[in-house]
Amino acid sequence: MLDEVHHVAIQVRCIGDSMKWYKESFNCEIEYQDDSWALIKFNNMYLALVLAEQHPYHFAIVQEGIDRYGEPIPHRDGTRSVYIKDPDGNNVEMLELAT
């Protein structure tokens, strides 16, 4: 079975303004939103909107046993993640979903 890309995170200037634009422009749902990041649900994946000073741009791959990549950081939604870099310096979030 292939790995699953959970979301792609892009950096925006203002979460509220960007969320308004995405909601008005596309058929999507707001999964989560606060002042530092938001998660938009599309049919086949999620798009995260993040502030540069809060989160790096990245894409997230769902896997179990992410401890092999480093010390996972627990998140308020029950997920855990570790950021790694590919050989070209791109940020990849290894994401373990809540059980």
Secondary structure, DSSP 4 states (H G I P E B T S, - for coil): ---EEEEEEEE-S-HHHHHHHHHHHSS-EEEEE-SSEEEEE-SS-EEEEE-TTT---EEEEE-S-GGGGS-PEE-TTS-EEEEEE-TT--EEEEEE---
